[in-house]
Amino acid sequence: MILLALLAFSFTPGSHGPHAAERQTLLDRPFFVGDMMRLVPQEKLPFSPTETATPVIDEAQTRLYTGTRDGKVRCRFRGRTSWVFMANGGILAAPAIDGETLFVPGGDGKLYALNRFTGALRWQLDVHEELTTTPAVSEGRVFVMTSEQSVTAVDGKTGKSLWKFHRDAPGGFTIRGDASPRVAHGSVYVAFADGTVAALAPDNGSAKWTRQISGAGEYLDVDWVDAPEIDKRVYAASAKVGVVALDAATGETAWTYALAGANHVLVEGARVLGGGRGMLVALDRATGKELWKLELPKGRYPTQPVAMNGIVLVAEDRGPLMGVDLETGEARGAFDPGSGFSQPVFALPGVAYVISNGGSLFSLGLLP
């Protein structure tokens, strides 16, 4: 199955000179590099490039969609690029798929709705604010977050703006990064640079509750929220206070784990994974008790962790992609193509995809 998944997107190999990880046996490694495809020509790479838009695959696992900072959205189908759409600005976050439509957030402030089979533009909506996160789609509505701390709901069929919820950015210093909206429990959960987490009504954007979780001062940003449908809690990453578990219905705090510079959180089974400055931690989902922690080089931040096959796939931002044992926190291998990674992987059983900062798309075979 792994081989078939890799062959489905059989890229044309190129010279990329990956940095070898420390010597390990094949059975020790959590993944192997299957293939690569250069998306952005080397001569067009800016100084110190970054790519933050994760690839996505349709439900049938036949079409792979990528967005890059050069503004291009590409569809890979049956071993070839079937279409390319050129946006007016860089693509900073992964597109979202809903039925036959691909919703693309543009760094130019436009939300693009494309026919995902042909790449034809169905509509576009200019929200006049940089779109930095993956849209959330639910019951015909598309929810997008902007760098100006606004959440906009859009009709998925017509592109008409339905409502907007905004919070003013705080004075002083903030950290660049925004939380993607999450739809669960009949609410849209959103978070802001002023340290606020809110539950909004999907139909009109009214606040069911708001909760300030970061206190006062600077660097109050809440840059990630996870809201599992099967859980009665919402989990948020506050740069100032750490990982916070909130009651999904009321916003009341259930527990807090202090983690400096927390910027990512993932619920995986009985664990909550949190990333912050120089650290990746695993916490007990019920109590917030620390189960393990993995120290990163001083001052380095992890990308959003992704769990698959008992392995956590996470990169040091602008550094190597690592495989970490979900149970123990033990690092089991790493891969760096030379430019590092600044985005989460897209993982399926047996295979994962990720774009390097150098603009190359890699397929990874995941080992059990």
LOBA-326571 format. One record per residue (C-alpha): residue number from 1; x, y, z. Coordinates in steps of 0.25 Angstrom, whole numbers, plus 5000, padded with zeros to 4 digits. Example, Ala and Ser with C-alpha at 12.3 -4.5 7.8 and 13.67 -1.06 7.14 Angstrom:
REM LOBA-326571
1/5049/4982/5031 .
2/5055/4996/5029 .
This chain:
REM LOBA-326571
1/5000/5000/5000 .
2/5011/5010/5003 .
3/5018/5007/4990 .
4/5005/5009/4982 .
5/5002/5022/4990 .
6/5016/5027/4986 .
7/5015/5023/4971 .
8/5001/5030/4970 .
9/5009/5043/4971 .
10/5022/5038/4964 .
11/5030/5051/4963 .
12/5041/5053/4954 .
13/5054/5052/4962 .
14/5063/5063/4963 .
15/5076/5067/4970 .
16/5073/5071/4984 .
17/5085/5066/4992 .
18/5078/5063/5005 .
19/5086/5064/5018 .
20/5087/5050/5023 .
21/5082/5047/5037 .
22/5091/5039/5047 .
23/5093/5025/5044 .
24/5082/5016/5047 .
25/5076/5003/5043 .
26/5064/5003/5034 .
27/5055/4997/5045 .
28/5059/5009/5054 .
29/5055/5019/5045 .
30/5040/5024/5045 .
31/5040/5028/5030 .
32/5048/5028/5017 .
33/5049/5038/5006 .
34/5041/5033/4994 .
35/5042/5043/4984 .
36/5043/5058/4981 .
37/5038/5068/4971 .
38/5044/5083/4970 .
39/5032/5092/4970 .
40/5039/5105/4971 .
41/5051/5107/4962 .
42/5064/5110/4970 .
43/5066/5123/4962 .
44/5053/5128/4967 .
45/5055/5125/4982 .
46/5056/5138/4990 .
47/5066/5140/5001 .
48/5064/5131/5013 .
49/5051/5125/5007 .
50/5040/5118/5015 .
51/5028/5110/5010 .
52/5017/5109/5020 .
53/5005/5103/5012 .
54/5004/5088/5014 .
55/5000/5079/5002 .
56/4986/5073/5003 .
57/4980/5061/4996 .
58/4966/5058/4992 .
59/4958/5047/4999 .
60/4960/5037/4987 .
61/4975/5040/4989 .
62/4977/5042/4974 .
63/4979/5057/4974 .
64/4990/5065/4982 .
65/4988/5080/4983 .
66/5000/5089/4986 .
67/5001/5104/4989 .
68/5014/5112/4989 .
69/5019/5126/4992 .
70/5021/5128/4977 .
71/5005/5129/4977 .
72/5004/5116/4969 .
73/4993/5105/4973 .
74/4996/5092/4966 .
75/4989/5079/4964 .
76/4996/5066/4963 .
77/4988/5055/4956 .
78/4993/5041/4951 .
79/5008/5045/4951 .
80/5007/5058/4945 .
81/5003/5073/4948 .
82/4989/5074/4942 .
83/4986/5089/4944 .
84/4993/5101/4951 .
85/4985/5113/4956 .
86/4993/5126/4958 .
87/4988/5135/4970 .
88/4991/5149/4971 .
89/4999/5147/4984 .
90/5007/5136/4991 .
91/4999/5124/4997 .
92/5003/5124/5012 .
93/4993/5113/5017 .
94/4988/5100/5012 .
95/4975/5100/5003 .
96/4962/5093/5008 .
97/4955/5083/5000 .
98/4939/5082/5000 .
99/4933/5073/4990 .
100/4937/5078/4976 .
101/4943/5091/4981 .
102/4957/5095/4986 .
103/4957/5107/4995 .
104/4970/5114/4994 .
105/4974/5125/5004 .
106/4982/5136/4997 .
107/4993/5145/5003 .
108/4987/5156/4994 .
109/4975/5156/5003 .
110/4966/5148/4994 .
111/4959/5135/4996 .
112/4959/5127/4983 .
113/4949/5116/4980 .
114/4954/5106/4969 .
115/4948/5095/4962 .
116/4958/5084/4968 .
117/4957/5076/4955 .
118/4960/5086/4945 .
119/4966/5098/4953 .
120/4956/5107/4947 .
121/4952/5119/4956 .
122/4938/5118/4961 .
123/4938/5131/4970 .
124/4948/5140/4978 .
125/4945/5149/4990 .
126/4954/5160/4994 .
127/4954/5162/5009 .
128/4965/5172/5008 .
129/4973/5165/5019 .
130/4984/5155/5017 .
131/4979/5141/5019 .
132/4989/5133/5027 .
133/4982/5120/5031 .
134/4975/5108/5025 .
135/4960/5111/5023 .
136/4950/5103/5031 .
137/4938/5098/5024 .
138/4924/5093/5030 .
139/4910/5092/5025 .
140/4913/5101/5012 .
141/4920/5112/5020 .
142/4935/5115/5019 .
143/4942/5121/5031 .
144/4955/5129/5029 .
145/4965/5136/5038 .
146/4973/5148/5034 .
147/4986/5154/5039 .
148/4977/5166/5044 .
149/4970/5158/5054 .
150/4957/5156/5047 .
151/4949/5144/5044 .
152/4940/5144/5032 .
153/4929/5134/5028 .
154/4927/5132/5014 .
155/4916/5125/5006 .
156/4923/5113/4999 .
157/4914/5113/4987 .
158/4913/5128/4984 .
159/4925/5134/4990 .
160/4917/5144/4998 .
161/4922/5149/5011 .
162/4912/5146/5022 .
163/4918/5152/5035 .
164/4931/5157/5041 .
165/4936/5156/5055 .
166/4948/5165/5059 .
167/4957/5167/5071 .
168/4967/5179/5071 .
169/4981/5175/5072 .
170/4988/5178/5086 .
171/4998/5189/5088 .
172/5012/5185/5089 .
173/5019/5173/5083 .
174/5012/5161/5077 .
175/5017/5148/5070 .
176/5014/5146/5055 .
177/5004/5135/5053 .
178/4989/5132/5054 .
179/4980/5121/5058 .
180/4971/5114/5048 .
181/4957/5114/5051 .
182/4952/5100/5057 .
183/4937/5095/5055 .
184/4932/5086/5066 .
185/4920/5085/5076 .
186/4912/5094/5067 .
187/4922/5105/5069 .
188/4933/5112/5062 .
189/4945/5113/5071 .
190/4955/5124/5068 .
191/4967/5131/5075 .
192/4974/5144/5074 .
193/4987/5152/5077 .
194/4981/5158/5089 .
195/4980/5145/5096 .
196/4965/5143/5094 .
197/4959/5130/5090 .
198/4944/5130/5086 .
199/4933/5121/5082 .
200/4924/5127/5071 .
201/4911/5123/5065 .
202/4913/5118/5051 .
203/4901/5125/5045 .
204/4903/5139/5050 .
205/4916/5140/5056 .
206/4911/5144/5070 .
207/4920/5141/5082 .
208/4914/5129/5090 .
209/4926/5132/5100 .
210/4940/5139/5100 .
211/4951/5136/5109 .
212/4964/5143/5111 .
213/4974/5133/5115 .
214/4988/5140/5113 .
215/4986/5151/5124 .
216/4993/5164/5122 .
217/5006/5169/5116 .
218/5012/5166/5102 .
219/5013/5153/5094 .
220/4999/5149/5097 .
221/4996/5142/5084 .
222/4988/5129/5083 .
223/4993/5124/5070 .
224/4987/5110/5070 .
225/4974/5103/5075 .
226/4969/5089/5074 .
227/4955/5085/5076 .
228/4952/5070/5075 .
229/4937/5067/5072 .
230/4938/5055/5082 .
231/4944/5063/5093 .
232/4937/5073/5103 .
233/4949/5082/5103 .
234/4956/5092/5094 .
235/4971/5093/5094 .
236/4979/5105/5092 .
237/4993/5109/5091 .
238/4996/5123/5097 .
239/5010/5129/5095 .
240/5010/5134/5109 .
241/5004/5124/5118 .
242/5005/5111/5110 .
243/4995/5100/5107 .
244/4981/5102/5112 .
245/4969/5093/5113 .
246/4956/5100/5112 .
247/4942/5095/5114 .
248/4936/5095/5100 .
249/4922/5099/5105 .
250/4926/5110/5115 .
251/4941/5114/5112 .
252/4944/5111/5127 .
253/4959/5107/5129 .
254/4960/5092/5132 .
255/4975/5092/5133 .
256/4988/5099/5129 .
257/5002/5094/5126 .
258/5013/5105/5126 .
259/5021/5105/5113 .
260/5028/5117/5108 .
261/5025/5122/5094 .
262/5014/5111/5092 .
263/5010/5112/5078 .
264/5004/5099/5074 .
265/4995/5088/5080 .
266/4990/5075/5075 .
267/4980/5065/5082 .
268/4984/5051/5079 .
269/4977/5040/5086 .
270/4979/5041/5101 .
271/4990/5051/5099 .
272/4991/5066/5096 .
273/5004/5070/5089 .
274/5009/5084/5091 .
275/5020/5092/5084 .
276/5027/5104/5089 .
277/5041/5111/5090 .
278/5051/5100/5090 .
279/5041/5089/5094 .
280/5031/5078/5089 .
281/5023/5072/5101 .
282/5013/5061/5102 .
283/5002/5064/5113 .
284/4991/5055/5119 .
285/4978/5059/5112 .
286/4970/5058/5125 .
287/4979/5065/5135 .
288/4990/5073/5127 .
289/5001/5065/5134 .
290/5014/5064/5127 .
291/5017/5050/5121 .
292/5029/5054/5113 .
293/5037/5065/5107 .
294/5047/5066/5096 .
295/5057/5078/5096 .
296/5060/5085/5083 .
297/5072/5094/5080 .
298/5072/5106/5088 .
299/5062/5117/5083 .
300/5056/5107/5072 .
301/5041/5105/5071 .
302/5035/5093/5065 .
303/5025/5093/5054 .
304/5011/5087/5057 .
305/5012/5073/5060 .
306/5005/5062/5052 .
307/5003/5048/5058 .
308/5002/5035/5050 .
309/5006/5021/5052 .
310/5010/5024/5066 .
311/5020/5034/5061 .
312/5020/5049/5063 .
313/5025/5056/5050 .
314/5030/5070/5054 .
315/5041/5079/5049 .
316/5049/5089/5056 .
317/5045/5102/5048 .
318/5055/5104/5037 .
319/5061/5091/5042 .
320/5060/5076/5039 .
321/5047/5068/5040 .
322/5048/5058/5051 .
323/5041/5045/5055 .
324/5037/5045/5070 .
325/5032/5033/5077 .
326/5018/5036/5082 .
327/5018/5028/5094 .
328/5032/5031/5099 .
329/5036/5044/5093 .
330/5049/5038/5087 .
331/5054/5044/5074 .
332/5056/5033/5064 .
333/5062/5040/5052 .
334/5062/5053/5044 .
335/5063/5058/5030 .
336/5067/5071/5024 .
337/5068/5074/5009 .
338/5077/5086/5012 .
339/5067/5097/5014 .
340/5059/5091/5025 .
341/5044/5091/5027 .
342/5034/5101/5032 .
343/5021/5094/5031 .
344/5014/5082/5036 .
345/5013/5069/5028 .
346/5000/5064/5022 .
347/5000/5049/5026 .
348/4992/5037/5023 .
349/4994/5023/5027 .
350/5007/5019/5021 .
351/5011/5032/5014 .
352/5013/5047/5016 .
353/5015/5059/5008 .
354/5023/5072/5011 .
355/5029/5084/5004 .
356/5043/5088/5008 .
357/5046/5103/5009 .
358/5054/5101/4996 .
359/5041/5099/4989 .
360/5042/5084/4987 .
361/5031/5074/4990 .
362/5035/5061/4997 .
363/5027/5048/4998 .
364/5031/5040/5011 .
365/5028/5025/5013 .
366/5024/5023/5028 .
367/5028/5011/5034 .
368/5020/5004/5045 .
